[in-house]
Amino acid sequence: MSLGLRIREAVNRLQPLGFLYSAYETQVLAQLDRSALPRHVAVLADGNRRWARANAPEQPLVVGYQAGADKLREFVDWCADLGIGVVTLWVLSTENLTRSGADEVGPLLQVIERLVADLSHTYNVQVVGDVSLLPQEMATHLSDAQQASGVHDGIHVNVAIAYGGRHELRDAVRSLLASEAEKGTSLDELAGTLEIDHIAEHLYTAGQPDPDLIIRTSGEQRMSGFLIWQSAHSEYYFCEALWPDFRKVDFIRALRSYAQRERRYGR
């Protein structure tokens, strides 16, 4: 956790309500089965715009995006503290890029770029998504941050930017076809030998464990195409809180719920 966040958290805990919350958080954390934690947690950080309209109605929506980015950084720190090895953050969908105006998308992209740069100072970061949809300068900065983050051990953070589940499957098939064409494989040969693992090897998250737990905030109970392939056997947890209001105790509750479930993997 960054020094600034630690200081803010310490100050909050000294307040009466903060003290009570801290005690409750400690109690819930003590009930958590550490042996049953997920290896990979993914989150749809939903509700930033609604949070901005409710909490800063006179301010531009970017204040909500920044509050959401600050919470994402805290969230990754929580995961690292608990030893969760892989985290995936969905921060920008392909639909966000096409349905929002330039005056809204521009500030959001700046917040995302700063978030990736910040995370890259501490964690191993990988950008997943169709970066060709992003401004070239931003794509270059994201690539540089990703490359620089490779020196870090420990937790791996996927940041899904310009991500869409159907886009990912399209790109995986394109990559698979191109790879097989280089080997001289005909379409007929490929059709006769294609296996599920062959497609998985060309996903954005190839080589990583599939998400065990997917969290979505803001009361929405749909997946919106997030990790379509990888989430076949994931457990879902839906939380009413808008993302900037998502607390550590909410996260611990999600982990506790996950630990209490019997995973059948389709059997």
PEMOSUL-V390108 format. One line per field, one symbol per residue. phi: phi as a letter, one per 30 degrees, with the letter a starting at -180 (. if undefined). psi: psi as a letter, one per 30 degrees, with the letter a starting at -180 (. if undefined). burial: 1 if it has 9 or more other C-alpha atoms within 8 Angstrom, else 0. A space follows every 50 residues. Layout:
phi->???
psi->???
burial->???
//
This chain:
phi->.ddddddddddddddedddddddddddddddddddcdddbccbcdcjddd ddddcbdccddddddddddddddddddedddciddbbbcccacddedccc dddcdedddddddddddddddbbdcbdbkcdddceeddeddddddddddd ddcidccdcdbhcbdddddddddedddddddddiddddddddbdbeddde dcdeceicddddbccbciidbbchidheddcebdccbcbdddedcdcddd dddddddddddcdchid
psi->kleeeeeeeeeeffleeeeeeeeeeeeeeffkjffgklekkkkjikgeee eeeefiffllffeeeeeeeeeeeeeeeeeeefgkekkkjjfkleeeeffk lefeeeeeeeeeeeeeeeeffeljkkkkaiffflkeeeeeeeeeeeeeff fklbkkjkjjkhkkeeeeeeeeeeeeeeeeeffgkleeeeeffklefeee fglegkflklkekkkklgfkilfggkheefgeglkkkkkfkkefgkleee eeeeeeeeffljkfhf.
burial->00001100000110000110110010011001000011111111111111 11100100001111111111111111111100011111111111011000 00011011001110111011001111111110010001101110110011 00001111111111101110111011000110001000010000000111 01100000001111111110000000010110010011101111010111 11111111100000000
//
